Amino acid sequence: MANGKLRVGIIGTGGIANGKHMPSLSKLAQVEMVAFCDIVEERAQKAAKQYGAEGAKVYTDYRELLADKTIDVVHVCTPNDSHAEISIAAMESGKHVMCEKPMAKTAADARRMVATAKATGKKLTIGYNNRYRPDSLHLKQICESGQLGEVYYAKALAIRRRAVPTWGVFLDEEKQGGGPLIDIGTHALDLTLWMMDNYKPVSVTGSVFHKLGQKENAANAWGPWDPKKFTVEDSAFGFIKMENGATIVLESSWALNTLQVGEARTVLCGTEGGADMEDGLRINGEQYSRLFDTKVKTDTGGVAFYDGKKESDADLEARLWVEAVLNDTEPFVKAEQALVVTEILEALYESGRTGKTVYLNQ
């Protein structure tokens, strides 16, 4: 730290860095972004000009950025296949790491990241920003209060009808490790496991489909995709059993002929009640021998911060992460939790390839 401020380096200055990380960090008085790295130098220069502290450095090789011993924290915002390599090198160079989701392309890489965090004593968190939504935070409180009882059945939902990201490396299996399952299904699964506070999967059965990605001139929110470059799945579905018998159904798609759409949602069914995010946050149960269901207003219209601005999900994520580093407390998203998400996703892909159930933690 210098001048009482946390010195942050950004590795990967593309879409997610510009859409979330850098704007949110720039609002925090206790942070200064001092280094920016991207394989496209112009992108890093643009980021430095817009968000950098005076004298901010620009790099095209992340190793050069990590060599700067004055940097306290690194945000890894690169394609999935480099998450582990960069995060591990950053922690070994003495820096705390916020890595964008998913944690890693493979479970083995994710395990190496957790091991490095433990060995170095550096903090590691993963960018599961949907936990910070008002409805998610409220539902977590309901779960922790015991209002739903034991949650034994849940759905993790991330369904798009036609919204295939056609930019960057999203369609490249080698770079990303997969399509909608690892991109948006990962958010829904993280949210569901977190609500259940259940991180002990024993088996995963999955189906992975390449059905619509080969269509020419397809209708799509971001314009037609190139079928030759569409090497990832267009939808994937899984059936996950936990050690205590609880069951999770995971549904994900970028392209699916359905009208039932929605992202980063969970449905929870417990012994005392249930909850879902189908139409806002809804709670259901039984009281005085009668069934009830209630729609919860999670945006209370409460008092905004003194500067007249409300804190967004992304801003809350950044602030809580920075506070965890400054106060030496545990990150809101624990690396061990994110590892379980990656293990389940990898097992689902394997099950889809082999047609067999994959057993975990045996």
C-alpha positions in Angstrom: 0.0 0.0 0.0 1.1 3.5 -0.7 -0.6 6.7 0.6 -2.9 4.4 2.5 -4.4 3.1 -0.8 -4.6 -0.4 -2.1 -2.6 -0.7 -5.3 -4.4 -2.8 -7.9 -3.3 -4.3 -11.2 -5.8 -5.3 -13.9 -4.8 -8.3 -16.1 -7.1 -8.5 -19.1 -8.8 -5.2 -20.0 -11.6 -6.5 -22.3 -15.4 -6.7 -21.8 -15.7 -7.9 -18.2 -13.0 -5.6 -16.9 -14.7 -2.6 -18.6 -18.2 -3.7 -17.7 -17.6 -4.5 -14.1 -14.2 -4.5 -12.4 -12.7 -1.2 -13.4 -15.8 1.0 -13.1 -16.5 -0.4 -9.6 -13.0 -0.1 -8.3 -12.8 3.5 -9.6 -15.5 4.4 -7.1 -13.6 3.3 -4.1 -11.5 6.0 -2.3 -9.1 3.4 -0.8 -8.1 2.0 -4.2 -5.8 3.1 -7.0 -5.4 1.2 -10.2 -1.7 1.4 -11.1 -1.1 -1.2 -13.8 -3.0 -2.5 -16.8 -2.1 -5.6 -18.9 -3.6 -6.9 -22.1 -2.3 -8.8 -25.1 -3.8 -5.9 -27.2 -1.7 -3.0 -26.0 -4.2 -0.4 -27.2 -6.9 -1.8 -24.9 -4.5 -1.6 -21.9 -3.6 2.0 -22.8 -7.2 3.0 -23.1 -8.0 1.5 -19.7 -5.0 3.2 -18.1 -6.1 6.5 -19.5 -9.6 6.1 -18.3 -9.1 4.5 -14.9 -5.4 4.6 -14.0 -3.8 6.6 -11.3 -1.1 9.1 -12.2 1.9 7.3 -13.7 -0.1 4.0 -14.2 1.9 1.4 -16.2 0.8 -0.5 -19.3 2.0 -4.1 -20.1 1.3 -6.8 -22.7 3.0 -9.5 -20.6 1.3 -10.2 -17.2 4.7 -11.5 -15.8 6.1 -8.0 -16.1 3.1 -6.6 -14.1 3.5 -9.2 -11.4 7.2 -8.3 -11.0 6.1 -4.9 -9.5 6.3 -5.6 -5.8 4.3 -2.4 -5.0 1.1 -3.9 -6.4 -1.1 -5.4 -3.6 -4.0 -6.9 -5.6 -4.5 -8.3 -9.0 -7.9 -8.7 -10.9 -7.7 -11.5 -13.4 -10.1 -10.8 -16.3 -8.8 -13.0 -19.0 -10.2 -16.0 -20.9 -10.9 -19.1 -18.8 -7.9 -21.1 -19.9 -5.4 -18.7 -18.3 -7.2 -18.0 -15.0 -5.2 -20.6 -13.1 -1.8 -19.8 -14.6 -2.1 -16.1 -13.9 -3.8 -16.3 -10.5 -1.2 -18.8 -9.2 1.7 -16.6 -10.5 0.1 -13.6 -8.9 -0.3 -15.2 -5.5 3.3 -16.5 -5.7 4.5 -13.0 -6.4 2.8 -11.8 -3.2 -0.5 -10.4 -4.5 -4.1 -11.1 -3.5 -6.3 -12.2 -6.4 -9.8 -11.5 -7.6 -10.3 -13.9 -10.5 -13.3 -13.6 -12.8 -15.6 -16.7 -12.9 -15.5 -19.5 -13.6 -12.6 -20.3 -11.3 -10.6 -22.3 -13.9 -11.0 -24.3 -17.1 -10.4 -27.6 -15.2 -10.9 -28.8 -11.7 -7.3 -29.7 -11.4 -6.3 -26.1 -12.1 -8.9 -24.9 -9.6 -7.4 -27.2 -6.9 -4.0 -25.8 -7.7 -5.3 -22.3 -7.1 -6.7 -23.2 -3.7 -3.5 -24.9 -2.7 -1.5 -21.9 -3.8 -3.7 -19.5 -1.7 -3.1 -21.7 1.3 0.6 -22.0 0.7 1.2 -18.3 0.2 -1.4 -16.9 2.7 -2.8 -14.7 0.0 -6.5 -14.1 -0.5 -8.3 -15.6 -3.5 -11.9 -14.9 -4.5 -13.9 -15.6 -7.6 -16.2 -13.1 -9.4 -19.7 -14.6 -8.7 -21.4 -11.3 -8.7 -25.0 -12.6 -8.6 -24.6 -13.3 -4.9 -24.6 -9.5 -4.3 -28.1 -8.9 -5.9 -30.7 -7.7 -3.4 -32.9 -10.7 -4.0 -30.0 -13.1 -3.5 -28.8 -11.5 -0.3 -32.4 -11.5 1.1 -32.9 -15.2 0.1 -29.6 -16.1 1.8 -30.9 -14.5 5.0 -34.1 -16.5 4.7 -32.1 -19.7 4.2 -29.9 -19.0 7.2 -32.9 -18.3 9.4 -34.1 -21.8 8.9 -37.4 -20.6 7.4 -37.1 -23.1 4.5 -35.9 -26.0 6.8 -33.7 -28.6 5.1 -33.4 -27.8 1.4 -33.4 -31.2 -0.3 -34.4 -30.3 -3.9 -33.3 -27.3 -6.0 -33.0 -26.1 -9.5 -30.1 -23.9 -10.9 -31.4 -22.1 -13.9 -29.6 -20.1 -16.6 -31.7 -20.3 -19.8 -31.5 -18.1 -22.8 -33.7 -18.6 -25.9 -31.3 -17.0 -28.4 -28.5 -15.0 -26.8 -25.2 -16.5 -28.0 -22.2 -14.2 -27.3 -20.5 -13.9 -30.7 -17.6 -11.7 -29.6 -14.2 -12.5 -28.1 -13.5 -16.2 -27.4 -16.9 -17.3 -26.1 -17.4 -19.9 -28.8 -13.9 -21.3 -28.6 -13.9 -24.5 -26.5 -10.1 -24.5 -26.2 -10.0 -21.1 -24.6 -13.2 -21.3 -22.6 -13.6 -25.0 -21.7 -17.2 -24.9 -22.7 -20.2 -22.7 -23.6 -23.3 -21.7 -21.6 -22.7 -24.3 -18.8 -19.3 -22.8 -17.8 -20.4 -19.2 -18.7 -23.8 -18.7 -17.2 -24.7 -22.1 -15.7 -21.8 -21.5 -13.3 -23.5 -18.5 -11.8 -26.8 -20.4 -11.2 -25.0 -23.3 -9.7 -22.9 -21.1 -7.4 -26.0 -19.3 -6.2 -27.9 -22.6 -5.5 -25.0 -24.3 -3.6 -24.5 -21.1 -1.6 -28.2 -20.9 -0.6 -28.2 -24.6 0.4 -24.8 -24.2 2.1 -24.1 -27.7 0.6 -20.7 -28.3 -1.0 -20.5 -32.1 -0.9 -21.5 -33.5 -4.3 -21.3 -37.3 -4.8 -22.5 -37.8 -8.4 -23.3 -35.9 -11.6 -25.2 -37.1 -14.6 -25.3 -34.7 -17.6 -26.5 -34.1 -21.1 -24.5 -31.7 -23.3 -26.0 -30.7 -26.7 -24.7 -29.2 -29.9 -28.0 -28.9 -31.7 -28.6 -25.3 -32.7 -25.1 -24.0 -33.0 -24.6 -25.3 -36.5 -27.5 -23.3 -37.9 -26.7 -20.7 -40.6 -27.9 -17.1 -40.2 -29.6 -17.9 -37.0 -31.7 -15.3 -35.1 -29.7 -14.1 -32.2 -29.6 -11.2 -29.8 -26.0 -10.3 -30.9 -26.4 -11.2 -34.6 -25.8 -14.5 -36.3 -22.9 -16.7 -35.2 -20.4 -18.4 -37.4 -21.2 -22.2 -37.2 -17.6 -23.0 -38.0 -16.4 -21.2 -34.9 -19.2 -22.5 -32.6 -17.1 -25.3 -31.0 -18.9 -25.2 -27.6 -22.3 -26.6 -26.6 -25.4 -24.6 -27.1 -27.1 -26.1 -24.0 -26.3 -28.5 -21.1 -28.3 -30.0 -18.3 -27.3 -31.9 -15.2 -28.6 -34.0 -12.3 -26.5 -33.6 -9.2 -26.7 -35.6 -6.0 -25.2 -34.5 -2.8 -23.8 -36.5 0.1 -26.8 -35.9 2.3 -29.2 -37.0 -0.5 -30.2 -33.5 -1.7 -30.6 -33.2 -5.4 -30.0 -30.3 -7.8 -31.1 -30.0 -11.4 -29.0 -27.6 -13.5 -30.2 -26.1 -16.7 -28.2 -23.9 -19.0 -28.5 -22.7 -22.6 -27.5 -19.9 -25.0 -29.8 -21.2 -27.7 -32.9 -23.3 -26.9 -36.4 -23.4 -28.3 -38.1 -22.3 -25.1 -40.1 -19.3 -23.7 -39.1 -20.1 -20.1 -36.0 -18.0 -19.9 -34.0 -16.4 -17.1 -30.5 -16.3 -15.8 -28.7 -16.9 -12.5 -31.9 -18.0 -10.8 -32.5 -20.7 -8.2 -35.5 -22.7 -7.0 -35.3 -24.1 -3.5 -37.6 -26.7 -1.9 -37.2 -27.4 1.8 -39.0 -29.2 4.6 -40.5 -26.0 6.0 -41.0 -23.9 2.8 -39.8 -23.1 -0.6 -38.4 -20.2 -2.6 -37.9 -19.2 -6.2 -36.8 -16.3 -8.4 -39.3 -17.0 -11.2 -41.1 -13.7 -10.9 -39.1 -11.7 -8.5 -38.3 -13.4 -5.1 -41.2 -15.6 -4.0 -41.5 -17.6 -0.8 -44.1 -20.4 -0.3 -45.1 -22.6 2.7 -47.8 -23.7 5.0 -49.1 -21.8 8.0 -52.0 -22.6 10.3 -53.0 -25.5 8.0 -53.1 -23.3 5.0 -50.8 -22.9 2.0 -49.4 -19.4 1.3 -47.1 -17.7 -1.1 -45.6 -14.3 -0.8 -43.7 -12.1 -3.2 -40.9 -10.4 -1.4 -40.0 -6.8 -2.2 -36.2 -6.8 -2.1 -35.6 -3.3 -3.5 -36.9 -1.5 -0.4 -36.4 1.9 -1.9 -34.2 2.5 1.1 -32.0 5.5 1.7 -29.3 5.9 -0.9 -25.8 6.6 0.1 -25.0 10.2 1.1 -23.8 11.0 -2.4 -27.3 10.2 -3.7 -26.2 7.0 -5.5 -27.2 3.5 -4.8 -24.6 0.7 -4.7 -24.9 -1.8 -7.6 -24.2 -5.5 -7.3 -20.9 -5.0 -9.0 -20.0 -2.1 -6.7 -20.9 -4.1 -3.6 -18.7 -7.0 -4.9 -15.7 -4.7 -5.3 -16.2 -3.0 -2.0 -16.5 -6.2 0.1 -13.5 -7.7 -1.7 -11.3 -4.6 -1.0 -12.5 -4.5 2.6 -11.6 -8.2 3.1 -8.1 -7.4 1.9 -7.7 -4.2 4.0 -9.2 -5.8 7.1 -7.6 -9.2 6.6 -11.0 -11.0 6.7 -12.4 -13.9 4.7 -13.7 -13.0 1.2 -17.4 -13.1 0.6 -16.9 -15.8 -2.1 -14.5 -18.4 -0.8 -12.2 -20.1 -3.2 -13.1 -23.5 -1.8 -16.7 -23.0 -2.7 -15.9 -21.9 -6.2 -13.7 -25.1 -6.6 -16.8 -27.3 -5.9 -18.7 -25.4 -8.7 -15.8 -26.1 -11.1 -15.7 -29.8 -10.1 -19.4 -30.2 -10.7 -19.2 -28.5 -14.1 -16.3 -30.6 -15.2 -18.1 -33.8 -14.1 -21.2 -32.7 -16.1 -19.2 -32.2 -19.2 -17.5 -35.6 -18.7 -20.9 -37.3 -18.2 -22.2 -35.7 -21.3 -19.2 -37.1 -23.3 -19.3 -40.6 -21.9 -23.0 -41.0 -21.2 -22.2 -42.2 -17.7 -22.7 -40.9 -14.2 -19.5 -39.4 -12.8 -18.8 -40.0 -9.1 -17.0 -37.4 -7.0 -15.2 -37.5 -3.7 -15.2 -41.3 -3.7 
